[in-house]
Amino acid sequence: MTTTIQENGNQLTARFAGRLDTAAAVATQEAVKPLLEAEDKEIILDCSELEYISSSGLRIFLSIRKEAAAHGSKVIVRDINADIRQVFMMTGFISLFDIQ
């Protein structure tokens, strides 16, 4: 699992690649810290290379959303595959995020 963050003006893009499971969650939580501190930004969670997300991964996405709201930022989830979309639908995350 790799997570990279790129800043472009008022936008922060986090690219997730691989399996965001329990084993990868600790390193991923550390990698997304800049997103948790971003103020008045558009935060893009690019999931085009994300193969799988566990409940630990969902908690990370939820913490990003919560902190973004507290700091006046907006979160957009992009390019989720059909399996991850199904997980988002089953857990209600589909209504919590702007999914593109």
C-alpha positions as CSV (number, residue, x, y, z in Angstrom):
1,M,0.0,0.0,0.0
2,T,1.3,3.4,-0.9
3,T,0.0,6.8,-0.3
4,T,1.3,9.9,-1.9
5,I,0.2,13.5,-1.4
6,Q,0.6,16.3,-4.0
7,E,-0.3,19.9,-3.5
8,N,-1.4,22.1,-6.3
9,G,-2.5,25.6,-5.3
10,N,-5.7,25.2,-3.1
11,Q,-5.9,21.5,-3.8
12,L,-4.3,18.5,-2.0
13,T,-4.5,15.2,-3.8
14,A,-3.9,11.9,-1.9
15,R,-3.3,8.9,-4.2
16,F,-3.9,5.5,-2.7
17,A,-2.5,2.4,-4.4
18,G,-2.9,-1.2,-3.3
19,R,-4.9,-2.6,-0.4
20,L,-5.9,-0.3,2.5
21,D,-6.4,-3.1,5.0
22,T,-5.7,-3.3,8.7
23,A,-2.0,-4.0,8.2
24,A,-1.5,-0.9,6.0
25,A,-3.7,1.4,8.2
26,V,-1.0,2.6,10.6
27,A,1.3,3.7,7.9
28,T,-1.5,5.2,5.9
29,Q,-2.8,7.2,8.9
30,E,0.7,8.6,9.3
31,A,0.9,9.4,5.5
32,V,-2.4,11.4,5.5
33,K,-1.5,13.7,8.4
34,P,-1.0,16.7,6.1
35,L,-4.6,16.3,5.0
36,L,-5.8,16.4,8.6
37,E,-4.2,19.7,9.1
38,A,-5.2,21.4,5.8
39,E,-7.2,24.5,6.1
40,D,-9.6,25.8,3.4
41,K,-8.4,23.3,0.8
42,E,-10.1,21.0,-1.6
43,I,-8.9,17.5,-0.6
44,I,-9.1,14.9,-3.4
45,L,-8.8,11.2,-2.4
46,D,-7.8,9.6,-5.6
47,C,-8.7,5.9,-5.4
48,S,-8.1,4.9,-9.0
49,E,-5.4,2.5,-7.9
50,L,-7.0,1.4,-4.6
51,E,-7.8,-2.2,-4.8
52,Y,-9.5,-2.8,-1.4
53,I,-10.6,-0.9,1.7
54,S,-11.2,-2.5,5.1
55,S,-13.0,-1.0,8.1
56,S,-9.6,0.4,9.2
57,G,-9.3,2.2,5.9
58,L,-12.9,3.5,6.2
59,R,-12.0,5.0,9.6
60,I,-9.1,6.8,8.0
61,F,-11.4,8.3,5.3
62,L,-13.9,9.3,8.0
63,S,-11.2,11.0,10.1
64,I,-10.1,12.9,7.0
65,R,-13.7,14.0,6.4
66,K,-14.2,15.1,10.0
67,E,-11.0,17.1,10.2
68,A,-11.6,18.7,6.8
69,A,-15.0,19.9,7.9
70,A,-13.5,21.3,11.1
71,H,-10.9,23.2,9.0
72,G,-13.2,24.5,6.3
73,S,-11.9,22.0,3.7
74,K,-13.9,19.9,1.3
75,V,-13.3,16.2,0.5
76,I,-13.9,14.6,-2.8
77,V,-13.4,10.9,-3.4
78,R,-12.5,10.1,-7.0
79,D,-12.4,6.9,-9.2
80,I,-13.5,4.2,-6.8
81,N,-13.9,0.8,-8.3
82,A,-17.1,-1.2,-8.2
83,D,-16.1,-3.3,-5.2
84,I,-15.2,-0.2,-3.1
85,R,-18.4,1.6,-4.3
86,Q,-20.3,-1.4,-3.0
87,V,-18.5,-1.1,0.4
88,F,-19.3,2.6,0.5
89,M,-23.0,1.9,-0.3
90,M,-23.3,-0.9,2.4
91,T,-21.7,1.3,5.1
92,G,-23.5,4.5,4.2
93,F,-20.3,6.3,3.2
94,I,-21.8,6.9,-0.2
95,S,-23.9,9.7,1.4
96,L,-21.0,11.1,3.5
97,F,-18.7,11.9,0.6
98,D,-18.8,13.7,-2.7
99,I,-17.9,10.8,-5.0
100,Q,-16.8,11.5,-8.5
